[in-house]
Structures are given as C-alpha cells and as structure tokens.
Amino acid sequence: MHKIYLFLLFSTLTYAQSVNFDKVLEQTLKNSKDLKQQELNFDSSKLDSKMIDSINYGKLSITEEISRTNHAGYVFNSKLSSREATFNDFGAGQFQGSNSLNVQPDNLNYPDARNNFNTKLIYEIPLFTGFKLSNQKDILKLQEKANEIKYNLDKKELSLEVLKAYNSAVVAKDFTKALEKAKIAIMQISKSALAFHKEGLTTKIDVNEAKVYELNINSQLIEASNNFQLALAYLRFLSSDDSISDVEALENISFEIPQENLLYTQALESRDEIKIQDIQINASKKNIDIANSAYYPSVYSHLEYGFNDDTLTLDDDKDYYMALVGVNLTLFDNTRNIEKQKSKIEYAKASLNKEKLKDAIKLELKKTTLNLETKEKILKEKMEAKNLANEVLEQSKLLYQNHLISMTTLLSQEANYRKQEALLIEARYEKSLALAKINLALGKNINKENKQ
C-alpha cells in the first residue's frame, strides 16, 4: 500500500508543474491552432503566386480523339487529314457526258463509315495579356506580405490574451493565499474569544460571531480555490499543456514609454494594422491597372503537332503541325469603364479606411495612456490603504484583548483589511493589464526584451 502511495505521489510530481509567464507564452505560441492555420495560409498564398508563373509558362497537353462516323464532311476531312483522299472520292468514275458538272458523286456524298484517330500534342501560351498577369502576381505578393503581418498581429493579440490569463491565475492564487491567512487569523481570534469566555470576560455572542465569520471565510476560500482552478484550466487550454498545476509571480512588462508628442508617430511606424492597410491601398491601385488591361490587345499562341489516320499511328506520313499566333483587341465594351471606375472607388475607400484607422489609433493611445496613469495612482492609493488597514487591525486586536472594543468592531476591521488587500491585488493586476495594452497600442510585442 505504501508503495502505491509513493508511486501516485511520484506520478503527480512528475506530471504537474508550476509555470511562469515566459513558459506559458512559449507553449501557447508553439501550440496555437489558430497560428498554425495562419501558417497554412502562407503556403496557400505562395501557391497562388506560383500559379501565375505557371500560366506564363503555358500549358502542354496530349490528346487522343477516336471517332467513327458516316458524316460526309467528317469522312472526307479525315481522309484529307490522313492524306488518303483520291479523285475517286469526288466520284471521278461518274464524270461522263456534257452534264458531268451536275453529277452528285455517291462516294463523296454517301461514304462508308470510317474510323478516325487524331493524336496530337498541344502547347498554348499567353504572349501578352495587357499586363494583367503581372499585376495579378503583384497583388498576390502583397497578399503574402499581408498574411505575414496578420500572423504577427495575431501573435501579439494572443500574447496579450496569455498575459491576461496568466495574471488572472496569479491573482486568483493570491486571493486564495490571502483567505488562507485570514482563516488562520480568524481562528486565532476565535480561540481568544473562547478563552475569554471561559474566564467569564466575554459573552457567548463573541464566540459565535467569530465562528460565523470563520465559516464565511471558509466558503470564500472554497470559491477562491475554484476560481484558481478555472484560471489554470484556461491556461492549460491556451497552451495545450495539461500538466500546468500552478503559476509563479505576477507578470509586468516594462518598457520606455515615448514622450506624448512621439507616441503617435511611433505607433504609426509600428502598428501592423497600418501596414495591412497600406497593402490594401497598393492592392486596390493594382486592381485599377488590371481594369486598364482590358483596353490592351491580348496576344496568344497555339502550337499543335499530331497524327491523323483510320488507326492509331505514329507514321511520319500521317503527321501534321500547326502554329498559330492570335491577336484580340476589344473595340467597344462599356463594362471595361465600369470595372475601372469601381476599382477607383475601392482605392478611394481603402485610402479613407487608413485615415479612419489613424484616427482610431490616436484615440486608443490617449485612452491607454490615461488608463495607465489612473491605474498607477490607484495602485499607490491601495498600497497605502492596505498598510493603514493593517495598522488599524493590529490596534483593534490589542483593544479587544483589553476589552475596549466589541468582537463586532474587531471583525469589521478584519473584514476591512481583507477588502483592502483584495483591492490591492486587483490594482496590481489592472496596472499590469494597462501596461500590456499601451504596449500593444504602440505596436510592440510582449517579449523578453521589454519585460522586467
């Protein structure tokens, strides 16, 4: 039995782990299924660009057409194609007398059914498309770049989510520890009340008040422990690591915040959303060029080499070739102008969206900086409030021991101290979140270089 207990204990210690923020972030970025889907988007967009290159290389195909017919035109054409046509096919034996030009030759009009095998190798290539293909390739290259930027943006946003989840778990843990300490403190107060009651110095009411308060602390501790386990479960979900069982200290990122007049400039240089919008503007401009391609002539080529006979053959006497270069120029099509105007509208909309985004970033920076200033001030106030509440609590304990205050007053001071402690824990979390949000607003990553 002891061996079984030791084995279970060893297994628990082996597969459970306490993690810091760096570890959780690394695992999350590595295992994120959303980021893996983004990586697949990279591969897909690269294949799109290769498809344009493939079109420029042309298409080579081999075709085998087998037919049987007694259609006069097809039969005669197949004989010509296989170089088997004779004057007899024109009914030469029937050309007699002065009216021979009006003879309807049976061999030509009512031929026997014939098999035809047409084996051919075809190569087709666009020679000029009015710059349409080159502009499409440029757009696809822009899309590749946009996917990369979107990937980086998603990593930043996921990193913020990990920071929130990790620090939430730390806060839940700190709440649990604070309640455990409060439980010990209340048990001591309860023991003192019981001792005073035995000596006849206090009434039974003091003992019962302390006991009720202790029970309330127990229920709060149960709830706090449950919240901690829920926070750990979310961390395990994000990181895909089921072995996480504990967290370490609260994570705060530290970086030098630029002066107010430089905040906006740096954000515009770093924000991925601005880069994506620039790509959208460039792509819209390329779409105008694509619309213009309809005004250019298109030039294409068709090369064909094959064999034609009444049986499958590769006989040189039955081969043929054809080389074709075609030019197509549309003289009138009003839809071209409509498509061009629509492309210009999309370009104008993309430009307006960028200006709208710039205004939104300016507002976001103002909100995040003001929020950080507020959270820093609140944190300072909460630290002082906790220290004062602790002093009052310790003084109240002495006053109660000297029978100068009631149990109700003592417990209210203990409750006030716990409230101030909880508010301080929450204020630390809020400041860490405010730092992370202004960091994200500046377009920065949450990484080792900017953390304390």
C-alpha positions, 0 to 999 in steps of 0.5 A, a space after each residue: 500500500 505504501 508503495 502505491 502511495 509513493 508511486 501516485 505521489 511520484 506520478 503527480 510530481 512528475 506530471 504537474 508543474 508550476 509555470 511562469 509567464 515566459 513558459 506559458 507564452 512559449 507553449 501557447 505560441 508553439 501550440 496555437 491552432 489558430 497560428 498554425 492555420 495562419 501558417 497554412 495560409 502562407 503556403 496557400 498564398 505562395 501557391 497562388 503566386 506560383 500559379 501565375 508563373 505557371 500560366 506564363 509558362 503555358 500549358 502542354 497537353 496530349 490528346 487522343 480523339 477516336 471517332 467513327 462516323 458516316 458524316 460526309 464532311 467528317 469522312 472526307 476531312 479525315 481522309 484529307 487529314 490522313 492524306 488518303 483522299 483520291 479523285 475517286 472520292 469526288 466520284 471521278 468514275 461518274 464524270 461522263 457526258 456534257 452534264 458531268 458538272 451536275 453529277 452528285 458523286 455517291 462516294 463523296 456524298 454517301 461514304 462508308 463509315 470510317 474510323 478516325 484517330 487524331 493524336 496530337 500534342 498541344 502547347 498554348 501560351 499567353 504572349 501578352 495579356 495587357 499586363 494583367 498577369 503581372 499585376 495579378 502576381 503583384 497583388 498576390 505578393 502583397 497578399 503574402 506580405 499581408 498574411 505575414 503581418 496578420 500572423 504577427 498581429 495575431 501573435 501579439 493579440 494572443 500574447 496579450 490574451 496569455 498575459 491576461 490569463 496568466 495574471 488572472 491565475 496569479 491573482 486568483 492564487 493570491 486571493 486564495 493565499 490571502 483567505 488562507 491567512 485570514 482563516 488562520 487569523 480568524 481562528 486565532 481570534 476565535 480561540 481568544 474569544 473562547 478563552 475569554 469566555 471561559 474566564 467569564 470576560 466575554 459573552 457567548 455572542 463573541 464566540 459565535 460571531 467569530 465562528 460565523 465569520 470563520 465559516 464565511 471565510 471558509 466558503 470564500 476560500 472554497 470559491 477562491 480555490 475554484 476560481 484558481 482552478 478555472 484560471 489554470 484550466 484556461 491556461 492549460 487550454 491556451 497552451 495545450 499543456 495539461 500538466 500546468 498545476 500552478 503559476 509563479 509571480 505576477 507578470 509586468 512588462 516594462 518598457 520606455 514609454 515615448 514622450 506624448 508628442 512621439 507616441 503617435 508617430 511611433 505607433 504609426 511606424 509600428 502598428 501592423 494594422 497600418 501596414 495591412 492597410 497600406 497593402 490594401 491601398 497598393 492592392 486596390 491601385 493594382 486592381 485599377 491597372 488590371 481594369 486598364 488591361 482590358 483596353 490592351 490587345 491580348 496576344 496568344 499562341 497555339 502550337 499543335 503537332 499530331 497524327 491523323 489516320 483510320 488507326 492509331 499511328 505514329 507514321 511520319 506520313 500521317 503527321 501534321 503541325 500547326 502554329 498559330 499566333 492570335 491577336 484580340 483587341 476589344 473595340 467597344 465594351 462599356 463594362 471595361 469603364 465600369 470595372 475601372 471606375 469601381 476599382 477607383 472607388 475601392 482605392 478611394 475607400 481603402 485610402 479613407 479606411 487608413 485615415 479612419 484607422 489613424 484616427 482610431 489609433 490616436 484615440 486608443 493611445 490617449 485612452 491607454 495612456 490615461 488608463 495607465 496613469 489612473 491605474 498607477 495612482 490607484 495602485 499607490 492609493 491601495 498600497 497605502 490603504 492596505 498598510 493603514 488597514 493593517 495598522 488599524 487591525 493590529 490596534 483593534 486586536 490589542 483593544 479587544 484583548 483589553 476589552 475596549 472594543 466589541 468582537 463586532 468592531 474587531 471583525 469589521 476591521 478584519 473584514 476591512 483589511 481583507 477588502 483592502 488587500 483584495 483591492 490591492 491585488 486587483 490594482 496590481 493586476 489592472 496596472 499590469 493589464 494597462 501596461 500590456 495594452 499601451 504596449 500593444 497600442 504602440 505596436 510592440 510585442 510582449 517579449 523578453 526584451 521589454 519585460 522586467 
